[in-house]
């Protein structure tokens, strides 16, 4: 997954999303997950459709101390979907 985070950030920025930070993965899962920390439901719906997420891949976890509205934990399933550069 070389540069997967940077490629995804560039892709999402081009789609109008504001990517404010990304970092080293903290765990390992088989499928990409999205964690919603604030009430950005339209953004969540957009990402659900863009990533082809199922409900089991979406976590709603309100956190007023979070530095981001939404966290995307990328996994190998996204590599097959991410358009080539």
N, C-alpha and C positions, 0 to 999 in steps of 0.2 A: 504494500500500500504506500509506495513511495510518493510523497507529495500529495496524497489523497486529500488531506485537509486543505492545503493551499488551492488545489484545483477546484475543490468543492466551493470554497469561499469565493473564488473568482467567478465560478458559474452562478452562484446565488447572487452575488453583487450585480452581475449582468442581467439577472432576472428582476432586479429592483429590491432585493432583500439587503438589509444592512448587517453585514457580518462584523462584529466588533472585537471578537477574539476567537482564537482557536489554539489548541494545545495537544500535547501528547495524550493518547488514549489511556484511560485509567483502568480499563478492564477489557474483557473479551466476551463477546456474545456472537451468536450466529447471524443476527439480523439487526439492521439499523433501528435505532430507537430515537424518539423525540420526547423531550421532557419539557412541559409547559410550566413556567414558574409564575407567570402573570396572566392577565385576562386577554391575551392576544389571540382570540379565537379565529379570526379571519386569517391571520398568519398561519395558525395551526392547520386550518383547513387547506390552505394553499400548499403547505409542506406535505400534508397527508397525500394530496393528489399528485404532487411532484415526485415524491419518493415512492408512491404506491404502497403506503403503509396500511396495515391492518390495525384494528383497535388494540390488539395485544402489544403493538409496538409504540403506543402512545401512553405516556404517563403524565397525569395532571397532578402537580405537586406544588401548590402555592408556597411561595417563599419571598417575602418582601425584602429580605436581605440579599437576594441573588443579584449578581452584577449583570445578568442577561435575562431577557424575557423567555427565550427558548434555547434549549441545549439540544444539539443533534449529535448523537453518538453513532458515528459511521462504522459500518462493518462491510464485509466482503460482498454482500448483496448489492450494495450501492455501486461498486466498481462496474458491474455489468450494465448499470443504468446510466451512469455518468457519461455524457457525450465526450468523444475524443476531442483533444485540444485542436 
